[in-house]
Amino acid sequence: MKSVYIKAFGLVILSLFLMSCRSLTPINNIENAPVLNLTGKKYTTEQVKTAIIRAGITRGWVIQEIKPGLLQGDINVRGKHNVTVEIPYNQESYSIIFKKSDLPQKSGKIHPKYNIWINNLNSDIRVQLTSLNL
């Protein structure tokens, strides 16, 4: 009788594992997103950096300058999950590149929340850049 419970428990664990693997999605990097200025002028690298930092702050990211042209973004969500990205930037473009996370991941795939957080950060960067035109 005990072996039936052990087998059932094992099947439940295996099912949960397989469900979690199935829900992983490819890691979404934002690469060379253009820095668009509606006035036709180029932003300075300092303006692009400031827009990225402000966008990060609005979503709870901690953005630090690693060196000129490279920022690092860290977020801790609900005290449970940590994500780190690198954000290279210049006057013409920026990228958001996955660095590390404690979210479930395997073979270039990660928990879908990661991509949501990155897309939100990217959208907020766009908003901040657009607001520089006002």
C-alpha positions in Angstrom: 0.0 0.0 0.0 2.8 2.4 0.8 4.4 1.8 -2.6 1.2 3.0 -4.3 1.3 6.3 -2.4 5.0 6.7 -3.1 4.4 6.1 -6.8 1.4 8.5 -6.8 3.5 11.1 -5.0 6.3 10.6 -7.6 3.9 11.1 -10.5 2.6 14.3 -8.9 6.1 15.6 -8.6 7.0 14.6 -12.1 3.9 16.2 -13.5 4.6 19.5 -11.7 8.2 19.5 -13.0 7.0 18.8 -16.6 4.4 21.6 -16.3 7.0 24.1 -15.1 9.4 23.1 -18.0 6.6 23.5 -20.5 5.8 27.0 -19.4 9.3 28.4 -20.0 9.6 30.8 -22.9 12.7 31.9 -24.9 14.7 34.7 -23.2 13.8 38.0 -24.9 16.7 40.3 -25.3 16.0 43.8 -26.7 18.8 44.4 -29.1 19.8 47.7 -30.7 16.4 49.4 -30.1 16.7 52.7 -31.9 16.7 55.9 -29.9 14.2 58.0 -31.8 13.9 61.7 -31.4 10.8 63.2 -32.9 12.5 66.6 -33.4 15.1 65.1 -35.7 18.0 66.0 -33.3 20.1 63.4 -31.7 19.9 62.9 -27.9 23.2 63.0 -26.0 24.4 59.8 -24.4 23.7 61.5 -21.1 20.0 62.0 -22.0 19.7 58.4 -23.1 21.3 57.2 -19.9 19.0 59.4 -17.8 15.9 58.1 -19.7 16.9 54.5 -19.0 17.6 55.2 -15.3 14.2 57.0 -14.9 12.4 54.2 -16.7 14.0 51.6 -14.4 13.1 53.5 -11.3 9.4 53.6 -12.3 9.3 49.8 -12.3 11.5 49.2 -9.2 14.7 48.5 -11.0 18.0 49.6 -9.5 20.1 50.9 -12.4 23.9 51.4 -11.9 26.5 52.6 -14.3 29.1 50.0 -14.9 31.1 52.2 -17.3 30.3 54.8 -19.8 27.8 53.3 -22.2 26.9 50.4 -20.0 24.3 50.2 -17.3 23.3 47.2 -15.1 19.7 46.8 -14.0 18.7 44.7 -11.0 15.2 44.0 -9.8 13.9 42.0 -6.9 10.3 41.1 -7.2 8.2 40.5 -4.1 11.4 39.5 -2.2 11.4 36.2 -4.1 13.0 36.7 -7.6 16.1 38.5 -8.7 16.9 39.5 -12.3 20.0 41.2 -13.6 20.3 42.7 -17.1 23.0 44.7 -18.9 21.9 47.8 -20.8 24.5 49.0 -23.3 23.5 52.3 -24.8 24.6 55.2 -27.0 23.0 58.1 -28.9 21.5 55.8 -31.5 20.4 52.7 -29.7 20.2 50.7 -26.5 19.8 47.0 -25.6 18.5 45.1 -22.7 20.5 41.8 -22.4 19.8 39.0 -19.9 22.7 38.5 -17.5 21.3 36.3 -14.6 18.2 35.4 -12.7 17.0 33.0 -10.1 13.8 32.4 -12.0 13.3 28.9 -13.4 15.3 28.6 -16.6 16.7 25.9 -18.9 18.4 25.9 -22.3 17.9 29.6 -23.2 14.3 29.6 -21.8 13.0 31.3 -18.7 9.8 31.8 -16.7 7.5 34.0 -18.8 7.4 36.8 -16.2 11.0 37.7 -17.1 9.9 38.7 -20.6 7.0 40.7 -19.2 9.3 42.7 -16.9 11.8 43.3 -19.8 9.0 44.4 -22.2 7.7 46.8 -19.5 11.1 48.2 -18.9 11.6 48.7 -22.7 8.2 50.4 -23.0 9.1 52.7 -20.1 12.4 53.6 -21.7 10.5 54.6 -24.9 8.1 56.8 -22.8 11.1 58.5 -21.1 12.8 59.1 -24.4 9.6 60.5 -25.9 9.1 62.8 -22.9 12.5 64.4 -23.6 10.8 66.0 -26.7 8.2 67.8 -24.6 
